[in-house]
Amino acid sequence: MIEAKDIHKSYGHLHVLKGVDLKIVKGEFVSIIGKSGAGKSTLLHILGTLDRADSGSVLINEEEVFKLNNKKLAGFRNKNIGFVFQFHHLLPEFTALENVIIPGLIGKTQEAELKKRGKELLDYLGLSERLDHKPSQLSGGEQQRVAVARALINQPSVIFADEPSGNLDSSSSQELHQLLFKLREDFQQTFVIVTHNNDLAQMSDRILEMQDGKLKS
């Protein structure tokens, strides 16, 4: 489902990715681990089309994504990819439900349909009593579940997560980890997670370790 070939990325004189190759199959749960500065988040951002590689190619569902212009790439990303980050990036002036449906509005889906789906997702995630609460009225774990619902609203085929439990206490982290695997089971999505959390990594189907800009074989 995802194939990266010979990915290189530099920032100025810093060569961050040094020829990364990987393949991820549909429905797989893959964790990417490694020390800080190894290139994990850079790789995730390139796989998720948030950043472009200097060279190499990325195919998602057989589409060579970096041959698309910026507008078409943004549309592809909106339709096919969901993101969950360490910091929730919820908009403080909007309610939980309003935050969840934003990617769908960008994708031009009807608002009534989005609100129905958003309520179903928040109910699934145990937040049916929190629909009209703003982020400041939610706990950290609740905010992260809203962010997960937002990632799911367009029914993407792959979820990319960058340290999704890195800002949560141990109890909330454990709940989130169990939730991610339940989502994979219930929605058949593919998950690619960058994490320092060994418990989450060990639960994965496969662990990829980055070291000095490359994946260890």
Residue, then its C-alpha position, 0 to 999 in steps of 0.5 A: m500500500i505504501e512504498a518508498k524508494d531511495i528517499h533523501k532529504s537535507y535541510g541546508h548542510l544537514h543530510v537527514l534521510k540517506g536513502v530510505d526504502l520501505k514497504i508497508v502493506k494494507g492493514e499493517f500496524v508499523s512503529i518507527i523507533g530510533k534516537s532523537g535526530a535519527g530522521k523518524s519524524t522527517l520520514l513520517h512527514i514525507l510518507g504523509t506528503l506534508d514535506r517533499a523528498d529531495s529525491g526518491s519516490v513515494l507511492i501510496n495506493e499505487e499513486e506516485v504522490f510527488k508527481l502531483n502538483n501542490k493542489k492535487l497533492a493537498g486533495f490526495r492527502n485530505k482524502n487518503i491520509g489522517f494525522v495524529f500528532q503529539f500536540h493535538h492542534l485542535l482549534p481552541e475557538f471550535t467545539a470538539l465536533e467542529n474540530v472533528i469535521i474540519p478536514g471533511l469541510i475542506g474536502k467539500t463533503q456536505e456538513a450534515e453528513l459530516k456532523k452525523r459521521g463526526k457524532e458517530l466517531l465521537d460516540y465510538l471514542g467515548l466522547s458523546e457527552r463532549l460534542d459541544h465542549k471546547p478543547s480547554q474544557l477537555s482533558g489531555g486524553e479527551q483532546q487526543r481522542v478528538a484529534v483521532a476522530r478528526a484523523l478518521i473523519n474522511q475515512p482515510s486508508v492510512i493514519f500517520a501518528d507522530e508520538p501520539s501518546g508523547n504528551l499523555d500520562s501513562s494511564s491515558s497513553q495506555e488507553l490511546h494505544q488500546l484504542l489505536f489497535k481497536l481502530r485498526e481492527d474495526f476500520q481496517q486502516t493502516f497505521v504508521i507510528v513514530t514513537h519512543n514508547n516501547d510498549l506501543a512499539q512492542m504491540s505493533d506488527r512490525i518495528l522499523e528502527m531508524q539510525d543516522g538517516k537510514l532504516k536498520s535492516 
